[in-house]
């Protein structure tokens, strides 16, 4: 076997062992939590969960008091069961928002007027969508700010919508604001 045949054989082996980019992204977009009862928690949800200690510190409550509050909210079905990971009790961002609402935590609108932020540049590829999403996510996840965020995309390509929706198949069609205007 000469050198060219060896290189070709290595190339074929590499190609057969290589998974597609789509398969790799699908495999890496889920996190298996160590508890057997929870499988496949979406990575974005998992990454933004807060544990009970961080929440009790954030709300300025003792652990005992906060546990009573959580038990009451779970009984009223305002908060779901936490995600158990080892000894941590993780609460999703939606549950945290429900806790904040139940405790009467002040909202952005209680102190400030609504704001509109426009990101515009006529040249393509300058990071308009990336900037818009980064600002929106940062504002939405900031517990101190406690703001509601709405992103309206005027880009005819619809890159924000197609990039933010997790369960997208290749055949899915996205309607953009331009589609709605044009009818």
CNS distance restraints for C-alpha pairs under 8 A (distance, minus, plus):
assign (resid   1 and name CA) (resid   5 and name CA) 6.06 0.50 0.50
assign (resid   1 and name CA) (resid   6 and name CA) 6.73 0.50 0.50
assign (resid   2 and name CA) (resid   6 and name CA) 6.39 0.50 0.50
assign (resid   3 and name CA) (resid   7 and name CA) 6.21 0.50 0.50
assign (resid   4 and name CA) (resid   8 and name CA) 6.15 0.50 0.50
assign (resid   5 and name CA) (resid   9 and name CA) 6.09 0.50 0.50
assign (resid   6 and name CA) (resid  10 and name CA) 6.19 0.50 0.50
assign (resid   7 and name CA) (resid  11 and name CA) 6.11 0.50 0.50
assign (resid   8 and name CA) (resid  12 and name CA) 6.18 0.50 0.50
assign (resid   9 and name CA) (resid  13 and name CA) 6.19 0.50 0.50
assign (resid  10 and name CA) (resid  14 and name CA) 6.10 0.50 0.50
assign (resid  11 and name CA) (resid  15 and name CA) 6.12 0.50 0.50
assign (resid  12 and name CA) (resid  16 and name CA) 6.17 0.50 0.50
assign (resid  13 and name CA) (resid  17 and name CA) 6.21 0.50 0.50
assign (resid  14 and name CA) (resid  18 and name CA) 5.98 0.50 0.50
assign (resid  19 and name CA) (resid  23 and name CA) 6.31 0.50 0.50
assign (resid  19 and name CA) (resid  24 and name CA) 6.55 0.50 0.50
assign (resid  20 and name CA) (resid  24 and name CA) 6.24 0.50 0.50
assign (resid  21 and name CA) (resid  25 and name CA) 6.11 0.50 0.50
assign (resid  22 and name CA) (resid  26 and name CA) 6.13 0.50 0.50
assign (resid  23 and name CA) (resid  27 and name CA) 6.09 0.50 0.50
assign (resid  24 and name CA) (resid  28 and name CA) 6.13 0.50 0.50
assign (resid  25 and name CA) (resid  29 and name CA) 5.94 0.50 0.50
assign (resid  26 and name CA) (resid  30 and name CA) 7.25 0.50 0.50
assign (resid  29 and name CA) (resid  42 and name CA) 6.53 0.50 0.50
assign (resid  29 and name CA) (resid  43 and name CA) 5.64 0.50 0.50
assign (resid  30 and name CA) (resid  40 and name CA) 5.39 0.50 0.50
assign (resid  30 and name CA) (resid  41 and name CA) 5.98 0.50 0.50
assign (resid  30 and name CA) (resid  42 and name CA) 4.79 0.50 0.50
assign (resid  30 and name CA) (resid  43 and name CA) 5.06 0.50 0.50
assign (resid  31 and name CA) (resid  39 and name CA) 7.70 0.50 0.50
assign (resid  31 and name CA) (resid  40 and name CA) 5.49 0.50 0.50
assign (resid  31 and name CA) (resid  41 and name CA) 5.57 0.50 0.50
assign (resid  31 and name CA) (resid  42 and name CA) 6.17 0.50 0.50
assign (resid  31 and name CA) (resid  43 and name CA) 5.45 0.50 0.50
assign (resid  31 and name CA) (resid  46 and name CA) 7.50 0.50 0.50
assign (resid  32 and name CA) (resid  38 and name CA) 7.39 0.50 0.50
assign (resid  32 and name CA) (resid  39 and name CA) 5.26 0.50 0.50
assign (resid  32 and name CA) (resid  40 and name CA) 5.02 0.50 0.50
assign (resid  32 and name CA) (resid  41 and name CA) 6.41 0.50 0.50
assign (resid  33 and name CA) (resid  38 and name CA) 6.13 0.50 0.50
assign (resid  33 and name CA) (resid  39 and name CA) 6.19 0.50 0.50
assign (resid  33 and name CA) (resid  40 and name CA) 7.25 0.50 0.50
assign (resid  33 and name CA) (resid  41 and name CA) 7.09 0.50 0.50
assign (resid  33 and name CA) (resid  84 and name CA) 7.96 0.50 0.50
assign (resid  33 and name CA) (resid  85 and name CA) 6.13 0.50 0.50
assign (resid  34 and name CA) (resid  38 and name CA) 7.78 0.50 0.50
assign (resid  34 and name CA) (resid  85 and name CA) 5.77 0.50 0.50
assign (resid  34 and name CA) (resid  86 and name CA) 6.70 0.50 0.50
assign (resid  35 and name CA) (resid  39 and name CA) 7.88 0.50 0.50
assign (resid  35 and name CA) (resid  84 and name CA) 6.44 0.50 0.50
assign (resid  35 and name CA) (resid  85 and name CA) 5.75 0.50 0.50
assign (resid  35 and name CA) (resid  86 and name CA) 6.76 0.50 0.50
assign (resid  38 and name CA) (resid  83 and name CA) 7.23 0.50 0.50
assign (resid  38 and name CA) (resid  84 and name CA) 7.78 0.50 0.50
assign (resid  41 and name CA) (resid  45 and name CA) 7.03 0.50 0.50
assign (resid  41 and name CA) (resid  46 and name CA) 6.31 0.50 0.50
assign (resid  42 and name CA) (resid  46 and name CA) 6.11 0.50 0.50
assign (resid  43 and name CA) (resid  47 and name CA) 5.86 0.50 0.50
assign (resid  44 and name CA) (resid  48 and name CA) 6.48 0.50 0.50
assign (resid  45 and name CA) (resid  49 and name CA) 6.39 0.50 0.50
assign (resid  45 and name CA) (resid  92 and name CA) 6.53 0.50 0.50
assign (resid  45 and name CA) (resid  93 and name CA) 7.49 0.50 0.50
assign (resid  46 and name CA) (resid  92 and name CA) 7.33 0.50 0.50
assign (resid  48 and name CA) (resid  92 and name CA) 6.79 0.50 0.50
assign (resid  48 and name CA) (resid  93 and name CA) 6.39 0.50 0.50
assign (resid  49 and name CA) (resid  90 and name CA) 5.59 0.50 0.50
assign (resid  49 and name CA) (resid  91 and name CA) 5.18 0.50 0.50
assign (resid  49 and name CA) (resid  92 and name CA) 4.54 0.50 0.50
assign (resid  49 and name CA) (resid  93 and name CA) 5.93 0.50 0.50
assign (resid  50 and name CA) (resid  54 and name CA) 6.41 0.50 0.50
assign (resid  50 and name CA) (resid  55 and name CA) 6.63 0.50 0.50
assign (resid  50 and name CA) (resid  90 and name CA) 5.31 0.50 0.50
assign (resid  50 and name CA) (resid  91 and name CA) 5.34 0.50 0.50
assign (resid  50 and name CA) (resid  92 and name CA) 6.71 0.50 0.50
assign (resid  50 and name CA) (resid  93 and name CA) 7.53 0.50 0.50
assign (resid  50 and name CA) (resid  96 and name CA) 7.90 0.50 0.50
assign (resid  51 and name CA) (resid  55 and name CA) 6.35 0.50 0.50
assign (resid  51 and name CA) (resid  88 and name CA) 6.16 0.50 0.50
assign (resid  51 and name CA) (resid  89 and name CA) 5.38 0.50 0.50
assign (resid  51 and name CA) (resid  90 and name CA) 4.37 0.50 0.50
assign (resid  51 and name CA) (resid  91 and name CA) 6.15 0.50 0.50
assign (resid  52 and name CA) (resid  56 and name CA) 6.10 0.50 0.50
assign (resid  52 and name CA) (resid  88 and name CA) 7.38 0.50 0.50
assign (resid  52 and name CA) (resid  89 and name CA) 5.85 0.50 0.50
assign (resid  52 and name CA) (resid  90 and name CA) 6.58 0.50 0.50
assign (resid  52 and name CA) (resid  91 and name CA) 7.43 0.50 0.50
assign (resid  53 and name CA) (resid  57 and name CA) 6.20 0.50 0.50
assign (resid  53 and name CA) (resid  63 and name CA) 7.13 0.50 0.50
assign (resid  54 and name CA) (resid  58 and name CA) 6.04 0.50 0.50
assign (resid  55 and name CA) (resid  59 and name CA) 6.15 0.50 0.50
assign (resid  56 and name CA) (resid  60 and name CA) 5.93 0.50 0.50
assign (resid  56 and name CA) (resid  61 and name CA) 5.14 0.50 0.50
assign (resid  56 and name CA) (resid  62 and name CA) 6.34 0.50 0.50
assign (resid  56 and name CA) (resid  63 and name CA) 6.06 0.50 0.50
assign (resid  56 and name CA) (resid  66 and name CA) 5.84 0.50 0.50
assign (resid  57 and name CA) (resid  61 and name CA) 6.35 0.50 0.50
assign (resid  57 and name CA) (resid  62 and name CA) 7.64 0.50 0.50
assign (resid  61 and name CA) (resid  65 and name CA) 6.14 0.50 0.50
assign (resid  61 and name CA) (resid  66 and name CA) 5.73 0.50 0.50
assign (resid  62 and name CA) (resid  66 and name CA) 5.99 0.50 0.50
assign (resid  63 and name CA) (resid  67 and name CA) 5.93 0.50 0.50
assign (resid  64 and name CA) (resid  68 and name CA) 6.38 0.50 0.50
assign (resid  65 and name CA) (resid  69 and name CA) 6.33 0.50 0.50
assign (resid  66 and name CA) (resid  70 and name CA) 6.12 0.50 0.50
assign (resid  67 and name CA) (resid  71 and name CA) 6.07 0.50 0.50
assign (resid  68 and name CA) (resid  72 and name CA) 6.16 0.50 0.50
assign (resid  69 and name CA) (resid  73 and name CA) 6.21 0.50 0.50
assign (resid  70 and name CA) (resid  74 and name CA) 5.99 0.50 0.50
assign (resid  70 and name CA) (resid  79 and name CA) 7.62 0.50 0.50
assign (resid  70 and name CA) (resid  99 and name CA) 7.98 0.50 0.50
assign (resid  71 and name CA) (resid  75 and name CA) 6.08 0.50 0.50
assign (resid  72 and name CA) (resid  76 and name CA) 6.30 0.50 0.50
assign (resid  73 and name CA) (resid  77 and name CA) 6.07 0.50 0.50
assign (resid  73 and name CA) (resid  78 and name CA) 5.25 0.50 0.50
assign (resid  73 and name CA) (resid  79 and name CA) 5.62 0.50 0.50
assign (resid  73 and name CA) (resid  99 and name CA) 7.60 0.50 0.50
assign (resid  74 and name CA) (resid  78 and name CA) 5.94 0.50 0.50
assign (resid  74 and name CA) (resid  79 and name CA) 4.97 0.50 0.50
assign (resid  74 and name CA) (resid  80 and name CA) 6.09 0.50 0.50
assign (resid  74 and name CA) (resid  81 and name CA) 7.02 0.50 0.50
assign (resid  78 and name CA) (resid  95 and name CA) 7.75 0.50 0.50
assign (resid  78 and name CA) (resid  98 and name CA) 6.45 0.50 0.50
assign (resid  78 and name CA) (resid  99 and name CA) 7.80 0.50 0.50
assign (resid  79 and name CA) (resid  95 and name CA) 5.27 0.50 0.50
assign (resid  79 and name CA) (resid  98 and name CA) 6.53 0.50 0.50
assign (resid  79 and name CA) (resid  99 and name CA) 7.16 0.50 0.50
assign (resid  80 and name CA) (resid  95 and name CA) 6.72 0.50 0.50
assign (resid  81 and name CA) (resid  91 and name CA) 7.93 0.50 0.50
assign (resid  82 and name CA) (resid  89 and name CA) 5.51 0.50 0.50
assign (resid  82 and name CA) (resid  90 and name CA) 5.26 0.50 0.50
assign (resid  82 and name CA) (resid  91 and name CA) 5.12 0.50 0.50
assign (resid  82 and name CA) (resid  92 and name CA) 7.63 0.50 0.50
assign (resid  83 and name CA) (resid  89 and name CA) 5.78 0.50 0.50
assign (resid  83 and name CA) (resid  90 and name CA) 4.93 0.50 0.50
assign (resid  83 and name CA) (resid  91 and name CA) 6.45 0.50 0.50
assign (resid  84 and name CA) (resid  88 and name CA) 5.85 0.50 0.50
assign (resid  84 and name CA) (resid  89 and name CA) 4.93 0.50 0.50
assign (resid  84 and name CA) (resid  90 and name CA) 6.25 0.50 0.50
assign (resid  85 and name CA) (resid  89 and name CA) 6.56 0.50 0.50
assign (resid  85 and name CA) (resid  90 and name CA) 7.36 0.50 0.50
assign (resid  91 and name CA) (resid  95 and name CA) 5.93 0.50 0.50
assign (resid  91 and name CA) (resid  96 and name CA) 6.49 0.50 0.50
assign (resid  92 and name CA) (resid  96 and name CA) 6.29 0.50 0.50
assign (resid  93 and name CA) (resid  97 and name CA) 6.19 0.50 0.50
assign (resid  93 and name CA) (resid 141 and name CA) 7.86 0.50 0.50
assign (resid  94 and name CA) (resid  98 and name CA) 6.31 0.50 0.50
assign (resid  95 and name CA) (resid  99 and name CA) 6.20 0.50 0.50
assign (resid  96 and name CA) (resid 100 and name CA) 6.19 0.50 0.50
assign (resid  97 and name CA) (resid 101 and name CA) 6.16 0.50 0.50
assign (resid  98 and name CA) (resid 102 and name CA) 6.08 0.50 0.50
assign (resid  99 and name CA) (resid 103 and name CA) 6.13 0.50 0.50
assign (resid 100 and name CA) (resid 104 and name CA) 6.17 0.50 0.50
assign (resid 100 and name CA) (resid 105 and name CA) 5.02 0.50 0.50
assign (resid 101 and name CA) (resid 105 and name CA) 5.96 0.50 0.50
assign (resid 106 and name CA) (resid 110 and name CA) 6.37 0.50 0.50
assign (resid 106 and name CA) (resid 146 and name CA) 7.46 0.50 0.50
assign (resid 107 and name CA) (resid 111 and name CA) 7.46 0.50 0.50
assign (resid 107 and name CA) (resid 145 and name CA) 7.15 0.50 0.50
assign (resid 107 and name CA) (resid 146 and name CA) 5.17 0.50 0.50
assign (resid 107 and name CA) (resid 147 and name CA) 6.31 0.50 0.50
assign (resid 108 and name CA) (resid 112 and name CA) 5.93 0.50 0.50
assign (resid 108 and name CA) (resid 145 and name CA) 5.79 0.50 0.50
assign (resid 108 and name CA) (resid 146 and name CA) 5.46 0.50 0.50
assign (resid 108 and name CA) (resid 147 and name CA) 4.91 0.50 0.50
assign (resid 108 and name CA) (resid 148 and name CA) 7.80 0.50 0.50
assign (resid 109 and name CA) (resid 113 and name CA) 6.12 0.50 0.50
assign (resid 109 and name CA) (resid 114 and name CA) 6.81 0.50 0.50
assign (resid 109 and name CA) (resid 147 and name CA) 7.32 0.50 0.50
assign (resid 119 and name CA) (resid 128 and name CA) 5.93 0.50 0.50
assign (resid 119 and name CA) (resid 131 and name CA) 7.58 0.50 0.50
assign (resid 119 and name CA) (resid 132 and name CA) 6.56 0.50 0.50
assign (resid 120 and name CA) (resid 128 and name CA) 6.60 0.50 0.50
assign (resid 121 and name CA) (resid 126 and name CA) 7.47 0.50 0.50
assign (resid 121 and name CA) (resid 128 and name CA) 7.15 0.50 0.50
assign (resid 127 and name CA) (resid 131 and name CA) 5.88 0.50 0.50
assign (resid 128 and name CA) (resid 132 and name CA) 6.11 0.50 0.50
assign (resid 129 and name CA) (resid 133 and name CA) 6.13 0.50 0.50
assign (resid 129 and name CA) (resid 159 and name CA) 7.25 0.50 0.50
assign (resid 129 and name CA) (resid 160 and name CA) 6.16 0.50 0.50
assign (resid 130 and name CA) (resid 134 and name CA) 6.02 0.50 0.50
assign (resid 131 and name CA) (resid 135 and name CA) 6.14 0.50 0.50
assign (resid 132 and name CA) (resid 136 and name CA) 6.12 0.50 0.50
assign (resid 132 and name CA) (resid 151 and name CA) 7.78 0.50 0.50
assign (resid 133 and name CA) (resid 137 and name CA) 5.93 0.50 0.50
assign (resid 133 and name CA) (resid 151 and name CA) 7.84 0.50 0.50
assign (resid 133 and name CA) (resid 160 and name CA) 7.42 0.50 0.50
assign (resid 134 and name CA) (resid 138 and name CA) 6.05 0.50 0.50
assign (resid 135 and name CA) (resid 139 and name CA) 6.17 0.50 0.50
assign (resid 136 and name CA) (resid 140 and name CA) 6.03 0.50 0.50
assign (resid 136 and name CA) (resid 149 and name CA) 6.27 0.50 0.50
assign (resid 136 and name CA) (resid 150 and name CA) 7.61 0.50 0.50
assign (resid 136 and name CA) (resid 151 and name CA) 7.08 0.50 0.50
assign (resid 137 and name CA) (resid 141 and name CA) 5.99 0.50 0.50
assign (resid 138 and name CA) (resid 142 and name CA) 6.12 0.50 0.50
assign (resid 139 and name CA) (resid 145 and name CA) 7.03 0.50 0.50
assign (resid 139 and name CA) (resid 146 and name CA) 7.85 0.50 0.50
assign (resid 139 and name CA) (resid 147 and name CA) 6.50 0.50 0.50
assign (resid 139 and name CA) (resid 148 and name CA) 7.98 0.50 0.50
assign (resid 139 and name CA) (resid 149 and name CA) 7.13 0.50 0.50
assign (resid 140 and name CA) (resid 146 and name CA) 7.06 0.50 0.50
assign (resid 140 and name CA) (resid 147 and name CA) 5.93 0.50 0.50
assign (resid 140 and name CA) (resid 148 and name CA) 6.19 0.50 0.50
assign (resid 140 and name CA) (resid 149 and name CA) 5.88 0.50 0.50
assign (resid 141 and name CA) (resid 146 and name CA) 7.75 0.50 0.50
assign (resid 142 and name CA) (resid 146 and name CA) 6.18 0.50 0.50
assign (resid 142 and name CA) (resid 147 and name CA) 7.71 0.50 0.50
assign (resid 153 and name CA) (resid 158 and name CA) 6.92 0.50 0.50
assign (resid 153 and name CA) (resid 160 and name CA) 7.08 0.50 0.50
assign (resid 153 and name CA) (resid 161 and name CA) 7.84 0.50 0.50
assign (resid 153 and name CA) (resid 176 and name CA) 7.31 0.50 0.50
assign (resid 153 and name CA) (resid 177 and name CA) 6.76 0.50 0.50
assign (resid 154 and name CA) (resid 158 and name CA) 7.64 0.50 0.50
assign (resid 154 and name CA) (resid 176 and name CA) 7.11 0.50 0.50
assign (resid 154 and name CA) (resid 177 and name CA) 5.64 0.50 0.50
assign (resid 154 and name CA) (resid 178 and name CA) 6.56 0.50 0.50
assign (resid 155 and name CA) (resid 159 and name CA) 7.40 0.50 0.50
assign (resid 155 and name CA) (resid 176 and name CA) 7.45 0.50 0.50
assign (resid 155 and name CA) (resid 177 and name CA) 7.74 0.50 0.50
assign (resid 155 and name CA) (resid 178 and name CA) 7.56 0.50 0.50
assign (resid 156 and name CA) (resid 176 and name CA) 6.13 0.50 0.50
assign (resid 156 and name CA) (resid 177 and name CA) 7.30 0.50 0.50
assign (resid 156 and name CA) (resid 178 and name CA) 5.75 0.50 0.50
assign (resid 156 and name CA) (resid 179 and name CA) 7.67 0.50 0.50
assign (resid 157 and name CA) (resid 176 and name CA) 7.54 0.50 0.50
assign (resid 158 and name CA) (resid 162 and name CA) 6.28 0.50 0.50
assign (resid 158 and name CA) (resid 174 and name CA) 7.09 0.50 0.50
assign (resid 158 and name CA) (resid 175 and name CA) 7.63 0.50 0.50
assign (resid 158 and name CA) (resid 176 and name CA) 5.77 0.50 0.50
assign (resid 159 and name CA) (resid 163 and name CA) 5.83 0.50 0.50
assign (resid 160 and name CA) (resid 164 and name CA) 5.97 0.50 0.50
assign (resid 161 and name CA) (resid 165 and name CA) 6.21 0.50 0.50
assign (resid 161 and name CA) (resid 174 and name CA) 7.50 0.50 0.50
assign (resid 162 and name CA) (resid 168 and name CA) 7.52 0.50 0.50
assign (resid 162 and name CA) (resid 174 and name CA) 6.99 0.50 0.50
assign (resid 168 and name CA) (resid 172 and name CA) 6.46 0.50 0.50
assign (resid 175 and name CA) (resid 179 and name CA) 5.86 0.50 0.50
assign (resid 175 and name CA) (resid 180 and name CA) 7.28 0.50 0.50
assign (resid 176 and name CA) (resid 180 and name CA) 6.58 0.50 0.50
assign (resid 177 and name CA) (resid 181 and name CA) 6.28 0.50 0.50
assign (resid 178 and name CA) (resid 182 and name CA) 6.10 0.50 0.50
assign (resid 179 and name CA) (resid 183 and name CA) 5.97 0.50 0.50
